[in-house]
Every structure is written in C-alpha cells, then in structure tokens.
Amino acid sequence: MSTQSRTTTRPGEPGPGVGPSGEALGPDRAKARSGPRSSLRQRTELTILLGPALVLFVGFVLVPIAVAVYYSIYKWNGFGPLKDVVGFGNYRRALTDTVFLHSIIHNVIIAGLSLLIQLPLSIGIALLLNRKIRGRTFLRLVVFAPYVLSSAVTAVMWSLMLQPGGFIDHLSKAVGIGAHTWLADIHIVLYTIFVVASWQYMGFGIVLLLAGLQGIPSELREAAALDGATAWQTTRMVILPLLGPTIRIWIFLSMIGSLQLFDLPWIMTGGGPANASSTMSTYLIDKGFHSYEFGYGSAVAVILFVICFVFALLYQRFALRRDTQGALTRMVR
Amino acid sequence: MAVLTATTQPKRGRHGGGHEAGPQSALGNALAYAVAVVIVVVTIVPLLYVFLGGFRTTAQINENPSGLPSPWVWANYKAVVTSSSFWHFLLNSAVIAIIATVLTVGLGAMAAFALSRYVFRGREALFALFTIGLLFPLTVAALPLYLQLRRLGMLENLWGVAIPEAAFSLSITIVILRPFMRAIPGELEDAAVVDGTSRLGFFWRVLLPLSAPALTTVGVLAFVTSWNFYILPLLVFNEQIHFTLPLGVATFQSQYSVDTARVFAFTALSMLPTLCFFVVAQRRIVGGLTGAVKG
C-alpha cells in the first residue's frame, strides 16, 4: 500500500493542489507557490473537511476519557457538585478490591483460553479447509454467520439452551458428560461463557486465516515439495511462518476482544453467581450504574483504559511492527 | 522477489486463490469434509433450535427441551409480529445504524481526503490523534461516555447512541480510507484541476466514486457494528420506546421468562433481519469485515 503512494510524482502542477506526493514538497514550498490567497482557501477547505470529524472525535472519544480522569479523584454519586476529593483513594480501592482483581483475572483467563484453544483449533481448521472441497463458499458463509449476530442475541439464545434440564443438558447427558448447572456453578460458568464466545467469534478468525492462506502463493508449496519436504514440514516451515502476520492480527483482535468482554456475561449471568463470571467491564457498569459510584467508576474506567492502551501499544511495538518491516508476504503481495 | 510477484500475480488475479493443496490426499479430503460437517452442524443447530422453539408451546419445551414442534404453533410468532414493541425496536435499530453509518462514512471520507491529499503542518499528528481510537474499545469508555452524554442532555435520544458510535468508528474508517485515497494517482487530480474543478469538486466528483469499494467496506463495518451494539443503548435508554433490537431482546427475555416459547420466537425474529442481510450481502460483509482488519 505505502509503496504505491510514493510513485506518484506530478511535474508542472498547476494551481494550489498538492497531492499524495506532497511529502516531497513540504509545506513551505507549497505555500510559496500558491500565495496567501490560496493559503487562506486551503485553510478554509481543511476546516470544512476536518472540522466535523474532529469535533465528533474530540467531543465523544477524547473528552470523556479526559473528564473521567478528573472525576476519578472524587467521591461522587453522579448528582450534586464535585467536592469530596479523595485523591488516589479510588484507585487504591480498585486495586485492592478482590472482586475487581478477580474480574481482571477472568479477562486474562478468557484471553489465555483463546490463545491456547481457539487459535490452534482455528489454524488447524483453516489449514484443513484450504483445499478444493465442494461447497466452500457455503461453508465460509455458515462459519461466518454467528459473527454478524449481535452478541446480545447470542447471549439470549444460549441462555435458552443452557437452562437447567434444557437442550444442552439433554445433549451432554447423551454424550455422557451429564447435566450441569452451566450458568449457576461458580466453577463452570466462566468456561461456559468462553464456549459461547468461541461459538460466536471463532468463525471470523477462521475466515481471516483462510484469507491469509489464500495469499500464500502455491509456488512456495510446490517448491518445498520438490525439495522433498513432507506435508507436515511444508506446513510448519513454509505455510505457518508466512501466515505469521495474519496470526498476529488474529491475536491482537482476540486479546482486545477478551479485554472488553461484556455483553455475554452481563446478559447470561450478570457477572454472577458470586462474581464468578464478572469481567472488568461488567464490574465497571455494575459499580457505575447500580451503585451510583461515578467517581469510583471513573477510576475503574481509567484503569481499564490504561490496560488496553498499554497492551495495544506494546503489541504494536513488538509484534505488529515486524509485519510492516517488509515481511515476505508484503513483497509477494 | 520481483520475479515471483510477476509470475504469481496474473494467476491469482483470475482465480482469487493462491495456495491450494497440490496433490490432494484422499485421507486429507475425507478429514476436511468431516470437519466441515461438524462445523456446519455446531453453527447451525443453535440457530435452528431457536427458530423451531418459536413454533412450540412453553409446555412442549418444558416437557422435552430437545423435541420438535408437535403440533406446530404459530401463536408465538404471531404475537411478536403483531406487538408494536418488536417493530419499534427494529425501527430504532435501523434509524440509529443508518445515522451512524452516514456520519461515519461521510465525515470519515472528508477527513481522510484532507489527511491524504493536502499538505499542512500537523497533518501526521492529527492522523495519529485519530488512530488513538483504535487502541481502546467503546466498551471501556462506556461510563465516561454516559456522563458526557448526560452533561450534553443526549440521554433518551437516538442521536445520543448514533453520534458516539460514529465517533468511535471514525478511527478505523480513516485508517482504511487514507491509504486508499493516497493511492489514487495524482494525474487524475491534475486533470480535474485543468478542467477547472476545485479541489472539493475533485473530491466529490472523482475521488469519492473511485473510492467506492473502500467506502463500502467502512460502511458495512459501521452499520454492522451499530446494529449489534448493546452496551451504549443499555446505558442511554431507559424507556422501552427507544430500545434497539439487541437491547429489546435482552429485556424481553427477562420480562417474559415464564413464557419461554415467546422468548424463542422473539429471539428468532430478531435474528432474521441480520441473517437475511448477511445472506444477501455476504460477499461484501465478509470481505469488508475481514478486509478491514487486514489493513
């Protein structure tokens, strides 16, 4: 992508227009050529083009976060003036609250299970399905379908099936696992939710991986075969490394998704029983809205924000960056 | 590498697929079919179960949770379709998703145009600012956002959901559109200018039509995200008249927990628009959603 934009050079450019080749020109040269009148005109155009988006973005993304930092040092029930300064008290309380800490652990467990179970399974399925089998288009459609459903609807659907003595119990009895209170047993509930999340999101990952596999030229595989590599060796030494960028994006999306898990536990269990399925977000909404502790809730929101932010930055720095530095797939593409 | 590119390009262009298994082993194929069948069953059975459950009575369901409808009952679906709340939820979802999509695509395209084809001081900083939104999801910002909406008096208001959704979608939209708009050759802009068009005219008459594929991608992304969103409507709306479909389904379940069959019917019907839309526009949706993250 980025290489394409650099190739456009435009000699004898008339008027004030400065196109994608603009970096080469630099702002000063552009101004010198176009004069003050068009500079004013450019400024007006930029205001028209960027203004609305900027207002929306600052007003509804940046300001709320900034204001949350401010609220977080108060004890505040959401009504009346802010006057009860507690400093870092809210943060200290959050970081020593076992329910909150357990919620974080639950998110980490979900994320870990995704990496250990969903990822290998998805890669295996994608490798297996990446061949000329009949009905591949249909298969892709079906696999992807749960992803487009609202997770709220998914939550209700699975709640219906997971009712005690319900459909899932019938099935599990038939295969010998026996009936369980899937959503009421504190030792099981988190894993139940993980299974439901897998049902909804795994298909998306598989389609993503399949698209990544399609991008690997068959010549590489044929060359490996000519060199006497077995199918397993080819997969391990050729296919998987080339699939690296896709896998890293998969991991990134999966981790961000695990961190923000809310709809499924909130609707299916409300974070219960006994907070056994609470996540950072359900904790946040529970504190902020049900207990009207907006100052404390803001502190929790800031902590979540920092966790996401740090994770995303670190991951981009150490994992995704490698992809932008001329990975083989990029050159081939 | 250049040689490799040259040899692979035309082939891939026509068939769309690069790497296929070469000599296919019979065992591998059999395994692939077996896995495919398992996946299809696991995916479809829950959906089918809910749709069929809507055709049973609560008594039938309680008696045998995994049975088929006998006799088939239309009353549940009829009750949902003739209730005004279902149509209200549907309409609200549609209105909000359309507003959010139009705002996202419109404002995102304008901003991406400025950030890709103008040169001005602070451009990269501004772009970096917009990418911040990629680093954290709306769910994390839900509580601060609620307080902001309350301050602005936007609670119990469709715009109070649509506008923040658009604001949060702007990041991915601009990140997708900017390289796309950059890659459109400058000669086209020159030609437009020679023909006497202003830069905004070029944007409107040349760049936007040429960007149609990318605009579709971000549009689909914004629409699906908005349509399925749960947490923001949950916080912003108190009165049922404003509820969106996901919020409505979740509420309906807790309200009619005794009348299980009707919950089945309601849930099934609420999935129907999404699934129909998906089947009709599946190529664009799958391509859009997976293409968006591939960068």
Boltz contact constraints between the chains, C-beta under 6 A:
constraints:
  - contact:
      token1: [A, 1]
      token2: [B, 179]
      max_distance: 6.0
  - contact:
      token1: [A, 4]
      token2: [B, 183]
      max_distance: 6.0
  - contact:
      token1: [A, 5]
      token2: [B, 182]
      max_distance: 6.0
  - contact:
      token1: [A, 5]
      token2: [B, 183]
      max_distance: 6.0
  - contact:
      token1: [A, 8]
      token2: [B, 185]
      max_distance: 6.0
  - contact:
      token1: [A, 8]
      token2: [B, 186]
      max_distance: 6.0
  - contact:
      token1: [A, 10]
      token2: [B, 186]
      max_distance: 6.0
  - contact:
      token1: [A, 10]
      token2: [B, 190]
      max_distance: 6.0
  - contact:
      token1: [A, 14]
      token2: [B, 193]
      max_distance: 6.0
  - contact:
      token1: [A, 15]
      token2: [B, 193]
      max_distance: 6.0
  - contact:
      token1: [A, 17]
      token2: [B, 189]
      max_distance: 6.0
  - contact:
      token1: [A, 17]
      token2: [B, 193]
      max_distance: 6.0
  - contact:
      token1: [A, 17]
      token2: [B, 199]
      max_distance: 6.0
  - contact:
      token1: [A, 18]
      token2: [B, 119]
      max_distance: 6.0
  - contact:
      token1: [A, 19]
      token2: [B, 117]
      max_distance: 6.0
  - contact:
      token1: [A, 19]
      token2: [B, 186]
      max_distance: 6.0
  - contact:
      token1: [A, 19]
      token2: [B, 189]
      max_distance: 6.0
  - contact:
      token1: [A, 20]
      token2: [B, 117]
      max_distance: 6.0
  - contact:
      token1: [A, 20]
      token2: [B, 182]
      max_distance: 6.0
  - contact:
      token1: [A, 20]
      token2: [B, 186]
      max_distance: 6.0
  - contact:
      token1: [A, 21]
      token2: [B, 186]
      max_distance: 6.0
  - contact:
      token1: [A, 22]
      token2: [B, 119]
      max_distance: 6.0
  - contact:
      token1: [A, 27]
      token2: [B, 119]
      max_distance: 6.0
  - contact:
      token1: [A, 27]
      token2: [B, 121]
      max_distance: 6.0
  - contact:
      token1: [A, 30]
      token2: [B, 119]
      max_distance: 6.0
  - contact:
      token1: [A, 46]
      token2: [B, 114]
      max_distance: 6.0
  - contact:
      token1: [A, 49]
      token2: [B, 110]
      max_distance: 6.0
  - contact:
      token1: [A, 49]
      token2: [B, 113]
      max_distance: 6.0
  - contact:
      token1: [A, 49]
      token2: [B, 114]
      max_distance: 6.0
  - contact:
      token1: [A, 50]
      token2: [B, 111]
      max_distance: 6.0
  - contact:
      token1: [A, 50]
      token2: [B, 114]
      max_distance: 6.0
  - contact:
      token1: [A, 52]
      token2: [B, 107]
      max_distance: 6.0
  - contact:
      token1: [A, 53]
      token2: [B, 107]
      max_distance: 6.0
  - contact:
      token1: [A, 53]
      token2: [B, 111]
      max_distance: 6.0
  - contact:
      token1: [A, 53]
      token2: [B, 170]
      max_distance: 6.0
  - contact:
      token1: [A, 56]
      token2: [B, 167]
      max_distance: 6.0
  - contact:
      token1: [A, 57]
      token2: [B, 167]
      max_distance: 6.0
  - contact:
      token1: [A, 57]
      token2: [B, 170]
      max_distance: 6.0
  - contact:
      token1: [A, 60]
      token2: [B, 164]
      max_distance: 6.0
  - contact:
      token1: [A, 60]
      token2: [B, 167]
      max_distance: 6.0
  - contact:
      token1: [A, 61]
      token2: [B, 133]
      max_distance: 6.0
  - contact:
      token1: [A, 61]
      token2: [B, 167]
      max_distance: 6.0
  - contact:
      token1: [A, 64]
      token2: [B, 141]
      max_distance: 6.0
  - contact:
      token1: [A, 64]
      token2: [B, 144]
      max_distance: 6.0
  - contact:
      token1: [A, 64]
      token2: [B, 145]
      max_distance: 6.0
  - contact:
      token1: [A, 64]
      token2: [B, 148]
      max_distance: 6.0
  - contact:
      token1: [A, 65]
      token2: [B, 144]
      max_distance: 6.0
  - contact:
      token1: [A, 68]
      token2: [B, 144]
      max_distance: 6.0
  - contact:
      token1: [A, 128]
      token2: [B, 32]
      max_distance: 6.0
  - contact:
      token1: [A, 128]
      token2: [B, 35]
      max_distance: 6.0
  - contact:
      token1: [A, 131]
      token2: [B, 21]
      max_distance: 6.0
  - contact:
      token1: [A, 131]
      token2: [B, 24]
      max_distance: 6.0
  - contact:
      token1: [A, 131]
      token2: [B, 32]
      max_distance: 6.0
  - contact:
      token1: [A, 133]
      token2: [B, 32]
      max_distance: 6.0
  - contact:
      token1: [A, 139]
      token2: [B, 36]
      max_distance: 6.0
  - contact:
      token1: [A, 141]
      token2: [B, 282]
      max_distance: 6.0
  - contact:
      token1: [A, 142]
      token2: [B, 40]
      max_distance: 6.0
  - contact:
      token1: [A, 142]
      token2: [B, 43]
      max_distance: 6.0
  - contact:
      token1: [A, 143]
      token2: [B, 39]
      max_distance: 6.0
  - contact:
      token1: [A, 144]
      token2: [B, 286]
      max_distance: 6.0
  - contact:
      token1: [A, 148]
      token2: [B, 274]
      max_distance: 6.0
  - contact:
      token1: [A, 148]
      token2: [B, 278]
      max_distance: 6.0
  - contact:
      token1: [A, 149]
      token2: [B, 274]
      max_distance: 6.0
  - contact:
      token1: [A, 150]
      token2: [B, 228]
      max_distance: 6.0
  - contact:
      token1: [A, 150]
      token2: [B, 246]
      max_distance: 6.0
  - contact:
      token1: [A, 152]
      token2: [B, 230]
      max_distance: 6.0
  - contact:
      token1: [A, 152]
      token2: [B, 246]
      max_distance: 6.0
  - contact:
      token1: [A, 152]
      token2: [B, 249]
      max_distance: 6.0
  - contact:
      token1: [A, 152]
      token2: [B, 250]
      max_distance: 6.0
  - contact:
      token1: [A, 153]
      token2: [B, 249]
      max_distance: 6.0
  - contact:
      token1: [A, 153]
      token2: [B, 270]
      max_distance: 6.0
  - contact:
      token1: [A, 153]
      token2: [B, 271]
      max_distance: 6.0
  - contact:
      token1: [A, 156]
      token2: [B, 249]
      max_distance: 6.0
  - contact:
      token1: [A, 156]
      token2: [B, 253]
      max_distance: 6.0
  - contact:
      token1: [A, 156]
      token2: [B, 267]
      max_distance: 6.0
  - contact:
      token1: [A, 157]
      token2: [B, 46]
      max_distance: 6.0
  - contact:
      token1: [A, 157]
      token2: [B, 50]
      max_distance: 6.0
  - contact:
      token1: [A, 157]
      token2: [B, 267]
      max_distance: 6.0
  - contact:
      token1: [A, 166]
      token2: [B, 65]
      max_distance: 6.0
  - contact:
      token1: [A, 167]
      token2: [B, 49]
      max_distance: 6.0
  - contact:
      token1: [A, 167]
      token2: [B, 65]
      max_distance: 6.0
  - contact:
      token1: [A, 167]
      token2: [B, 66]
      max_distance: 6.0
  - contact:
      token1: [A, 170]
      token2: [B, 65]
      max_distance: 6.0
  - contact:
      token1: [A, 170]
      token2: [B, 66]
      max_distance: 6.0
  - contact:
      token1: [A, 207]
      token2: [B, 290]
      max_distance: 6.0
  - contact:
      token1: [A, 208]
      token2: [B, 290]
      max_distance: 6.0
  - contact:
      token1: [A, 211]
      token2: [B, 290]
      max_distance: 6.0
  - contact:
      token1: [A, 213]
      token2: [B, 19]
      max_distance: 6.0
  - contact:
      token1: [A, 214]
      token2: [B, 17]
      max_distance: 6.0
  - contact:
      token1: [A, 214]
      token2: [B, 18]
      max_distance: 6.0
  - contact:
      token1: [A, 215]
      token2: [B, 18]
      max_distance: 6.0
  - contact:
      token1: [A, 216]
      token2: [B, 18]
      max_distance: 6.0
  - contact:
      token1: [A, 216]
      token2: [B, 19]
      max_distance: 6.0
  - contact:
      token1: [A, 217]
      token2: [B, 8]
      max_distance: 6.0
  - contact:
      token1: [A, 217]
      token2: [B, 18]
      max_distance: 6.0
  - contact:
      token1: [A, 218]
      token2: [B, 18]
      max_distance: 6.0
  - contact:
      token1: [A, 218]
      token2: [B, 19]
      max_distance: 6.0
  - contact:
      token1: [A, 218]
      token2: [B, 20]
      max_distance: 6.0
  - contact:
      token1: [A, 221]
      token2: [B, 19]
      max_distance: 6.0
  - contact:
      token1: [A, 249]
      token2: [B, 293]
      max_distance: 6.0
  - contact:
      token1: [A, 260]
      token2: [B, 137]
      max_distance: 6.0
  - contact:
      token1: [A, 260]
      token2: [B, 139]
      max_distance: 6.0
  - contact:
      token1: [A, 262]
      token2: [B, 139]
      max_distance: 6.0
  - contact:
      token1: [A, 262]
      token2: [B, 231]
      max_distance: 6.0
  - contact:
      token1: [A, 263]
      token2: [B, 230]
      max_distance: 6.0
  - contact:
      token1: [A, 267]
      token2: [B, 250]
      max_distance: 6.0
  - contact:
      token1: [A, 281]
      token2: [B, 139]
      max_distance: 6.0
  - contact:
      token1: [A, 284]
      token2: [B, 143]
      max_distance: 6.0
  - contact:
      token1: [A, 288]
      token2: [B, 143]
      max_distance: 6.0
  - contact:
      token1: [A, 297]
      token2: [B, 143]
      max_distance: 6.0
  - contact:
      token1: [A, 301]
      token2: [B, 143]
      max_distance: 6.0
  - contact:
      token1: [A, 301]
      token2: [B, 144]
      max_distance: 6.0
  - contact:
      token1: [A, 304]
      token2: [B, 140]
      max_distance: 6.0
  - contact:
      token1: [A, 305]
      token2: [B, 136]
      max_distance: 6.0
  - contact:
      token1: [A, 305]
      token2: [B, 140]
      max_distance: 6.0
  - contact:
      token1: [A, 308]
      token2: [B, 136]
      max_distance: 6.0
  - contact:
      token1: [A, 308]
      token2: [B, 140]
      max_distance: 6.0
  - contact:
      token1: [A, 309]
      token2: [B, 135]
      max_distance: 6.0
  - contact:
      token1: [A, 309]
      token2: [B, 136]
      max_distance: 6.0
  - contact:
      token1: [A, 312]
      token2: [B, 135]
      max_distance: 6.0
  - contact:
      token1: [A, 331]
      token2: [B, 1]
      max_distance: 6.0
